[in-house]
Amino acid sequence: MGQLESCHALLGQIIGSEIEPIEVMRRAEEHRFYWRPKNVRVILLAESHVYTTTAELDRHLKISDEGFAIIPQGFVRLVYCLGYGENETLDTPILNPKKQWHTSVLESFLQLYESSEREL
């Protein structure tokens, strides 16, 4: 089992059945890796992606990648995804762009954030 899969399994124990599919994590990593600078000088721990449904993973950018290295074309609710919040850039618009957060998911995120802060 790889690091991403191990992390997903641990999060599943905390979040439970409301955890996103592993495919969402893979898609988010694809976008993060694309935009990551060669030399990282500062690491900021911040929430940058929002719950993405399996159905939303079927959306793709209809943006040309001319002038860029191959831009990840798959949609995910992540600040690095050029389609996030930009329905006109997607092949199929997202009809309900806002996900209602469940209190338990938000509380789990805050617990993770607090525990990572202590470990530093």
Biotite code that builds the C-alpha atoms (Angstrom):
import biotite.structure as struc

atoms = struc.array([
    struc.Atom([0.000, 0.000, 0.000], chain_id="A", res_id=1, res_name="MET", atom_name="CA", element="C"),
    struc.Atom([1.376, 3.416, -0.982], chain_id="A", res_id=2, res_name="GLY", atom_name="CA", element="C"),
    struc.Atom([1.507, 6.543, 1.170], chain_id="A", res_id=3, res_name="GLN", atom_name="CA", element="C"),
    struc.Atom([-1.631, 8.035, -0.350], chain_id="A", res_id=4, res_name="LEU", atom_name="CA", element="C"),
    struc.Atom([-3.595, 4.843, 0.187], chain_id="A", res_id=5, res_name="GLU", atom_name="CA", element="C"),
    struc.Atom([-2.315, 4.549, 3.780], chain_id="A", res_id=6, res_name="SER", atom_name="CA", element="C"),
    struc.Atom([-3.295, 8.153, 4.485], chain_id="A", res_id=7, res_name="CYS", atom_name="CA", element="C"),
    struc.Atom([-6.752, 7.549, 2.973], chain_id="A", res_id=8, res_name="HIS", atom_name="CA", element="C"),
    struc.Atom([-7.235, 4.460, 5.140], chain_id="A", res_id=9, res_name="ALA", atom_name="CA", element="C"),
    struc.Atom([-6.292, 6.397, 8.295], chain_id="A", res_id=10, res_name="LEU", atom_name="CA", element="C"),
    struc.Atom([-8.616, 9.248, 7.378], chain_id="A", res_id=11, res_name="LEU", atom_name="CA", element="C"),
    struc.Atom([-11.386, 6.710, 6.805], chain_id="A", res_id=12, res_name="GLY", atom_name="CA", element="C"),
    struc.Atom([-11.002, 5.582, 10.404], chain_id="A", res_id=13, res_name="GLN", atom_name="CA", element="C"),
    struc.Atom([-11.465, 9.174, 11.590], chain_id="A", res_id=14, res_name="ILE", atom_name="CA", element="C"),
    struc.Atom([-14.089, 10.463, 9.135], chain_id="A", res_id=15, res_name="ILE", atom_name="CA", element="C"),
    struc.Atom([-15.986, 7.233, 8.528], chain_id="A", res_id=16, res_name="GLY", atom_name="CA", element="C"),
    struc.Atom([-18.351, 6.634, 5.641], chain_id="A", res_id=17, res_name="SER", atom_name="CA", element="C"),
    struc.Atom([-18.372, 10.297, 4.547], chain_id="A", res_id=18, res_name="GLU", atom_name="CA", element="C"),
    struc.Atom([-14.762, 10.116, 3.345], chain_id="A", res_id=19, res_name="ILE", atom_name="CA", element="C"),
    struc.Atom([-14.160, 10.981, -0.284], chain_id="A", res_id=20, res_name="GLU", atom_name="CA", element="C"),
    struc.Atom([-13.157, 8.193, -2.659], chain_id="A", res_id=21, res_name="PRO", atom_name="CA", element="C"),
    struc.Atom([-9.405, 7.593, -3.038], chain_id="A", res_id=22, res_name="ILE", atom_name="CA", element="C"),
    struc.Atom([-9.753, 8.778, -6.658], chain_id="A", res_id=23, res_name="GLU", atom_name="CA", element="C"),
    struc.Atom([-10.434, 12.305, -5.375], chain_id="A", res_id=24, res_name="VAL", atom_name="CA", element="C"),
    struc.Atom([-7.151, 12.284, -3.436], chain_id="A", res_id=25, res_name="MET", atom_name="CA", element="C"),
    struc.Atom([-5.310, 11.032, -6.511], chain_id="A", res_id=26, res_name="ARG", atom_name="CA", element="C"),
    struc.Atom([-6.846, 13.767, -8.665], chain_id="A", res_id=27, res_name="ARG", atom_name="CA", element="C"),
    struc.Atom([-5.962, 16.449, -6.097], chain_id="A", res_id=28, res_name="ALA", atom_name="CA", element="C"),
    struc.Atom([-2.370, 15.156, -5.942], chain_id="A", res_id=29, res_name="GLU", atom_name="CA", element="C"),
    struc.Atom([-2.140, 15.311, -9.729], chain_id="A", res_id=30, res_name="GLU", atom_name="CA", element="C"),
    struc.Atom([-3.029, 19.029, -9.644], chain_id="A", res_id=31, res_name="HIS", atom_name="CA", element="C"),
    struc.Atom([-0.773, 19.771, -6.663], chain_id="A", res_id=32, res_name="ARG", atom_name="CA", element="C"),
    struc.Atom([2.168, 18.033, -8.305], chain_id="A", res_id=33, res_name="PHE", atom_name="CA", element="C"),
    struc.Atom([1.662, 19.936, -11.568], chain_id="A", res_id=34, res_name="TYR", atom_name="CA", element="C"),
    struc.Atom([1.741, 23.356, -9.868], chain_id="A", res_id=35, res_name="TRP", atom_name="CA", element="C"),
    struc.Atom([4.433, 22.527, -7.281], chain_id="A", res_id=36, res_name="ARG", atom_name="CA", element="C"),
    struc.Atom([7.569, 24.642, -7.745], chain_id="A", res_id=37, res_name="PRO", atom_name="CA", element="C"),
    struc.Atom([10.915, 22.923, -8.294], chain_id="A", res_id=38, res_name="LYS", atom_name="CA", element="C"),
    struc.Atom([12.335, 24.473, -5.138], chain_id="A", res_id=39, res_name="ASN", atom_name="CA", element="C"),
    struc.Atom([9.957, 24.646, -2.192], chain_id="A", res_id=40, res_name="VAL", atom_name="CA", element="C"),
    struc.Atom([10.898, 27.418, 0.239], chain_id="A", res_id=41, res_name="ARG", atom_name="CA", element="C"),
    struc.Atom([7.823, 27.614, 2.462], chain_id="A", res_id=42, res_name="VAL", atom_name="CA", element="C"),
    struc.Atom([5.245, 25.024, 3.454], chain_id="A", res_id=43, res_name="ILE", atom_name="CA", element="C"),
    struc.Atom([1.857, 26.340, 4.513], chain_id="A", res_id=44, res_name="LEU", atom_name="CA", element="C"),
    struc.Atom([-0.626, 23.934, 6.058], chain_id="A", res_id=45, res_name="LEU", atom_name="CA", element="C"),
    struc.Atom([-4.045, 25.053, 4.879], chain_id="A", res_id=46, res_name="ALA", atom_name="CA", element="C"),
    struc.Atom([-7.288, 23.525, 3.703], chain_id="A", res_id=47, res_name="GLU", atom_name="CA", element="C"),
    struc.Atom([-7.274, 23.973, -0.048], chain_id="A", res_id=48, res_name="SER", atom_name="CA", element="C"),
    struc.Atom([-9.697, 21.428, -1.410], chain_id="A", res_id=49, res_name="HIS", atom_name="CA", element="C"),
    struc.Atom([-13.370, 20.840, -0.789], chain_id="A", res_id=50, res_name="VAL", atom_name="CA", element="C"),
    struc.Atom([-15.369, 17.606, -0.822], chain_id="A", res_id=51, res_name="TYR", atom_name="CA", element="C"),
    struc.Atom([-15.629, 16.343, -4.393], chain_id="A", res_id=52, res_name="THR", atom_name="CA", element="C"),
    struc.Atom([-18.229, 13.756, -5.350], chain_id="A", res_id=53, res_name="THR", atom_name="CA", element="C"),
    struc.Atom([-17.575, 10.755, -7.570], chain_id="A", res_id=54, res_name="THR", atom_name="CA", element="C"),
    struc.Atom([-19.931, 12.239, -10.190], chain_id="A", res_id=55, res_name="ALA", atom_name="CA", element="C"),
    struc.Atom([-17.890, 15.469, -10.240], chain_id="A", res_id=56, res_name="GLU", atom_name="CA", element="C"),
    struc.Atom([-14.767, 13.464, -11.090], chain_id="A", res_id=57, res_name="LEU", atom_name="CA", element="C"),
    struc.Atom([-16.369, 12.831, -14.502], chain_id="A", res_id=58, res_name="ASP", atom_name="CA", element="C"),
    struc.Atom([-15.992, 16.543, -15.352], chain_id="A", res_id=59, res_name="ARG", atom_name="CA", element="C"),
    struc.Atom([-12.998, 17.660, -17.392], chain_id="A", res_id=60, res_name="HIS", atom_name="CA", element="C"),
    struc.Atom([-11.525, 20.986, -18.414], chain_id="A", res_id=61, res_name="LEU", atom_name="CA", element="C"),
    struc.Atom([-12.218, 22.172, -21.908], chain_id="A", res_id=62, res_name="LYS", atom_name="CA", element="C"),
    struc.Atom([-9.200, 24.498, -21.765], chain_id="A", res_id=63, res_name="ILE", atom_name="CA", element="C"),
    struc.Atom([-6.389, 24.110, -24.248], chain_id="A", res_id=64, res_name="SER", atom_name="CA", element="C"),
    struc.Atom([-3.032, 23.436, -22.637], chain_id="A", res_id=65, res_name="ASP", atom_name="CA", element="C"),
    struc.Atom([-1.119, 25.323, -25.343], chain_id="A", res_id=66, res_name="GLU", atom_name="CA", element="C"),
    struc.Atom([1.778, 27.235, -23.857], chain_id="A", res_id=67, res_name="GLY", atom_name="CA", element="C"),
    struc.Atom([1.855, 25.019, -20.769], chain_id="A", res_id=68, res_name="PHE", atom_name="CA", element="C"),
    struc.Atom([3.125, 21.602, -19.982], chain_id="A", res_id=69, res_name="ALA", atom_name="CA", element="C"),
    struc.Atom([0.177, 19.217, -20.048], chain_id="A", res_id=70, res_name="ILE", atom_name="CA", element="C"),
    struc.Atom([-2.319, 20.686, -17.571], chain_id="A", res_id=71, res_name="ILE", atom_name="CA", element="C"),
    struc.Atom([-4.278, 18.126, -15.549], chain_id="A", res_id=72, res_name="PRO", atom_name="CA", element="C"),
    struc.Atom([-7.672, 18.016, -17.282], chain_id="A", res_id=73, res_name="GLN", atom_name="CA", element="C"),
    struc.Atom([-9.704, 16.254, -14.568], chain_id="A", res_id=74, res_name="GLY", atom_name="CA", element="C"),
    struc.Atom([-11.915, 18.299, -12.239], chain_id="A", res_id=75, res_name="PHE", atom_name="CA", element="C"),
    struc.Atom([-11.555, 18.358, -8.476], chain_id="A", res_id=76, res_name="VAL", atom_name="CA", element="C"),
    struc.Atom([-12.667, 21.015, -5.993], chain_id="A", res_id=77, res_name="ARG", atom_name="CA", element="C"),
    struc.Atom([-9.157, 22.322, -5.389], chain_id="A", res_id=78, res_name="LEU", atom_name="CA", element="C"),
    struc.Atom([-7.664, 25.787, -5.711], chain_id="A", res_id=79, res_name="VAL", atom_name="CA", element="C"),
    struc.Atom([-5.062, 24.420, -8.164], chain_id="A", res_id=80, res_name="TYR", atom_name="CA", element="C"),
    struc.Atom([-7.736, 23.079, -10.537], chain_id="A", res_id=81, res_name="CYS", atom_name="CA", element="C"),
    struc.Atom([-8.449, 25.685, -13.217], chain_id="A", res_id=82, res_name="LEU", atom_name="CA", element="C"),
    struc.Atom([-12.074, 24.512, -13.400], chain_id="A", res_id=83, res_name="GLY", atom_name="CA", element="C"),
    struc.Atom([-12.835, 24.996, -9.688], chain_id="A", res_id=84, res_name="TYR", atom_name="CA", element="C"),
    struc.Atom([-15.486, 27.713, -9.466], chain_id="A", res_id=85, res_name="GLY", atom_name="CA", element="C"),
    struc.Atom([-15.367, 28.204, -13.242], chain_id="A", res_id=86, res_name="GLU", atom_name="CA", element="C"),
    struc.Atom([-18.272, 26.218, -14.704], chain_id="A", res_id=87, res_name="ASN", atom_name="CA", element="C"),
    struc.Atom([-17.695, 27.656, -18.181], chain_id="A", res_id=88, res_name="GLU", atom_name="CA", element="C"),
    struc.Atom([-14.306, 25.890, -18.332], chain_id="A", res_id=89, res_name="THR", atom_name="CA", element="C"),
    struc.Atom([-15.848, 22.449, -17.731], chain_id="A", res_id=90, res_name="LEU", atom_name="CA", element="C"),
    struc.Atom([-17.241, 20.065, -20.328], chain_id="A", res_id=91, res_name="ASP", atom_name="CA", element="C"),
    struc.Atom([-20.281, 19.521, -18.073], chain_id="A", res_id=92, res_name="THR", atom_name="CA", element="C"),
    struc.Atom([-21.307, 22.252, -15.600], chain_id="A", res_id=93, res_name="PRO", atom_name="CA", element="C"),
    struc.Atom([-21.698, 21.448, -11.931], chain_id="A", res_id=94, res_name="ILE", atom_name="CA", element="C"),
    struc.Atom([-25.339, 22.133, -11.126], chain_id="A", res_id=95, res_name="LEU", atom_name="CA", element="C"),
    struc.Atom([-24.955, 22.302, -7.354], chain_id="A", res_id=96, res_name="ASN", atom_name="CA", element="C"),
    struc.Atom([-21.572, 23.964, -6.830], chain_id="A", res_id=97, res_name="PRO", atom_name="CA", element="C"),
    struc.Atom([-21.774, 24.102, -3.033], chain_id="A", res_id=98, res_name="LYS", atom_name="CA", element="C"),
    struc.Atom([-21.481, 21.037, -0.813], chain_id="A", res_id=99, res_name="LYS", atom_name="CA", element="C"),
    struc.Atom([-23.173, 21.221, 2.557], chain_id="A", res_id=100, res_name="GLN", atom_name="CA", element="C"),
    struc.Atom([-20.562, 20.329, 5.157], chain_id="A", res_id=101, res_name="TRP", atom_name="CA", element="C"),
    struc.Atom([-21.518, 17.883, 7.846], chain_id="A", res_id=102, res_name="HIS", atom_name="CA", element="C"),
    struc.Atom([-20.436, 18.923, 11.322], chain_id="A", res_id=103, res_name="THR", atom_name="CA", element="C"),
    struc.Atom([-18.584, 15.648, 11.866], chain_id="A", res_id=104, res_name="SER", atom_name="CA", element="C"),
    struc.Atom([-16.416, 16.179, 8.765], chain_id="A", res_id=105, res_name="VAL", atom_name="CA", element="C"),
    struc.Atom([-15.510, 19.716, 9.781], chain_id="A", res_id=106, res_name="LEU", atom_name="CA", element="C"),
    struc.Atom([-14.729, 18.588, 13.323], chain_id="A", res_id=107, res_name="GLU", atom_name="CA", element="C"),
    struc.Atom([-12.517, 15.807, 11.939], chain_id="A", res_id=108, res_name="SER", atom_name="CA", element="C"),
    struc.Atom([-10.595, 18.309, 9.818], chain_id="A", res_id=109, res_name="PHE", atom_name="CA", element="C"),
    struc.Atom([-10.047, 20.529, 12.842], chain_id="A", res_id=110, res_name="LEU", atom_name="CA", element="C"),
    struc.Atom([-8.801, 17.542, 14.870], chain_id="A", res_id=111, res_name="GLN", atom_name="CA", element="C"),
    struc.Atom([-6.333, 16.657, 12.110], chain_id="A", res_id=112, res_name="LEU", atom_name="CA", element="C"),
    struc.Atom([-5.142, 20.259, 11.890], chain_id="A", res_id=113, res_name="TYR", atom_name="CA", element="C"),
    struc.Atom([-4.639, 20.533, 15.644], chain_id="A", res_id=114, res_name="GLU", atom_name="CA", element="C"),
    struc.Atom([-2.765, 17.220, 15.847], chain_id="A", res_id=115, res_name="SER", atom_name="CA", element="C"),
    struc.Atom([-0.433, 18.187, 12.984], chain_id="A", res_id=116, res_name="SER", atom_name="CA", element="C"),
    struc.Atom([0.281, 21.489, 14.692], chain_id="A", res_id=117, res_name="GLU", atom_name="CA", element="C"),
    struc.Atom([1.328, 19.693, 17.883], chain_id="A", res_id=118, res_name="ARG", atom_name="CA", element="C"),
    struc.Atom([3.606, 17.249, 16.046], chain_id="A", res_id=119, res_name="GLU", atom_name="CA", element="C"),
    struc.Atom([5.695, 20.066, 14.551], chain_id="A", res_id=120, res_name="LEU", atom_name="CA", element="C"),
])
